[in-house]
Amino acid sequence: MVAKQEKILLTKDGFKKLTKELAMREGELREKLQETLNQMRSQGDLKENDGYTMAVEDFQNNEEKILELKACLENAEIVQRKKSTTVGIGCKVTIECEGGQLKTFYIVGEQESNPLESKISNISPIGSSLMGKREGMKIKIETPSGSTNCKVVSIE
């Protein structure tokens, strides 16, 4: 019996982004990597051809990523953000931390998180501290670097 895959929570934008990446990897990138692989293969002795070894590795890495993306999309559950007064996946949250510093985060599923874009996972230390909270609530965020007291300023 095959174990059922766990649902992967994604926003609508996250689902579109992963679908687009899959199409690019299956099309344009796969062709480019195959072409490079064929060029390196035609250069003779494969045992001493570092370019060929690297091309094979790049091709295999792309194929693994394709399988990973397909599995993710097949098990995706798109979270529809409804107008709510509590923090949940798909919302934009602004918090005020000690010292008056304002920080804004987008709460997303684990597959979409990207700290450089202020997209944090609902299971990250900050995300899990915010889930279910309302505007005006004070929270204590525990991170590896210590704890911080914050207040939820707004939820969109």
C-alpha positions as a printed Julia matrix, in Angstrom:
156×3 Matrix{Float64}:
   0.0    0.0     0.0
   1.36   3.41   -1.0
   1.3    6.09    1.68
  -0.83   9.1     0.82
   1.18  12.25    0.24
   0.62  15.1     2.65
  -1.15  18.13    1.18
   1.1   21.02    0.26
  -0.44  24.4     1.01
   0.02  27.0    -1.71
  -1.45  30.38   -2.5
  -2.93  30.88   -5.97
   0.16  32.91   -6.98
   2.48  30.23   -5.61
   0.69  27.54   -7.62
   1.0   29.63  -10.81
   4.7   30.28  -10.14
   5.48  26.57   -9.64
   3.44  25.64  -12.75
   5.4   28.18  -14.78
   8.72  26.88  -13.43
   7.74  23.31  -14.29
   6.86  24.28  -17.86
  10.2   26.1   -18.24
  12.17  23.15  -16.86
  10.33  20.6   -19.02
  10.69  22.71  -22.15
  13.34  25.34  -22.67
  15.78  24.3   -19.93
  15.58  20.56  -20.69
  16.32  21.26  -24.39
  19.26  23.5   -23.52
  20.74  20.96  -21.1
  20.25  18.12  -23.61
  22.02  20.17  -26.28
  24.97  20.84  -23.94
  25.08  17.16  -23.03
  25.18  16.16  -26.7
  27.97  18.68  -27.41
  30.07  17.38  -24.52
  29.44  13.76  -25.54
  30.71  14.49  -29.06
  34.07  15.68  -27.73
  35.48  12.18  -27.39
  36.7   10.28  -24.34
  34.0   10.65  -21.69
  36.18   9.41  -18.81
  38.35  12.53  -18.84
  35.71  14.98  -20.01
  34.79  17.19  -17.05
  32.35  19.15  -19.22
  30.43  15.95  -19.93
  30.33  15.03  -16.24
  29.01  18.49  -15.35
  26.45  18.38  -18.18
  25.15  15.0   -16.96
  24.91  16.37  -13.42
  23.04  19.48  -14.56
  20.64  17.39  -16.64
  19.97  15.0   -13.74
  19.45  17.87  -11.3
  16.86  19.39  -13.63
  15.05  16.05  -13.99
  14.96  15.65  -10.19
  13.55  19.17   -9.8
  10.88  18.37  -12.42
   9.8   15.31  -10.43
   9.77  17.36   -7.22
   7.64  20.1    -8.81
   5.2   17.56  -10.28
   4.77  15.9    -6.89
   4.28  19.26   -5.23
   1.66  20.38   -7.75
  -0.17  17.04   -7.64
  -0.48  17.31   -3.86
  -1.14  21.04   -3.76
  -4.07  22.51   -1.93
  -4.69  26.07   -3.0
  -5.54  28.18    0.02
  -8.17  30.78   -0.77
  -7.69  33.79    1.46
 -11.03  35.03    2.69
 -11.53  38.38    4.33
 -10.61  37.6     7.91
  -9.54  39.33   11.06
  -7.04  36.61   11.93
  -3.65  35.78   10.43
  -3.65  32.88    7.98
  -1.95  31.67    4.83
  -2.22  34.19    2.03
  -2.37  37.31    4.16
  -0.03  40.24    4.56
   0.81  41.02    8.19
   2.56  44.05    9.61
   4.02  43.77   13.08
   5.75  46.24   15.35
   8.65  44.84   17.31
  10.56  46.16   20.29
  12.09  49.53   19.49
   9.19  50.5    17.21
  10.54  48.67   14.16
   7.78  47.76   11.68
   8.09  44.56    9.65
   5.72  43.26    6.99
   5.43  39.59    6.06
   3.38  37.56    3.61
   2.28  34.26    5.18
   2.63  31.43    2.65
   2.96  27.65    2.57
   6.34  26.04    3.08
   7.03  25.58   -0.67
   6.59  29.3    -1.37
   8.65  30.8     1.42
  11.3   33.28    0.36
  12.68  35.51    3.13
  14.22  37.87    0.55
  10.67  38.68   -0.62
   9.35  38.76    2.99
   7.38  35.56    2.28
   7.51  33.4     5.37
   6.16  29.92    5.89
   3.23  29.32    8.18
   5.43  26.8    10.05
   8.49  29.05   10.44
   9.15  30.47   13.93
   7.69  33.87   12.99
   4.88  32.47   10.84
   3.7   29.97   13.44
   3.76  32.7    16.11
   1.5   34.86   13.93
  -1.01  32.21   12.78
  -4.48  32.81   14.19
  -3.58  36.14   15.8
  -5.68  39.32   15.47
  -4.81  42.99   15.06
  -3.62  44.54   18.29
  -2.53  41.23   19.84
   0.87  41.07   21.47
   3.0   38.06   20.66
   6.35  36.65   21.65
   8.35  35.35   18.7
  10.91  32.67   19.51
  13.73  32.38   16.97
  17.15  30.72   17.1
  18.64  34.16   17.86
  16.34  34.73   20.85
  12.87  35.97   21.61
  11.25  39.24   20.62
   8.02  40.85   21.78
   5.88  42.22   18.97
   2.38  43.51   18.29
   0.21  42.75   15.25
  -0.43  46.14   13.64
  -2.42  45.15   10.54
  -3.71  42.14    8.63
  -4.6   42.35    4.93
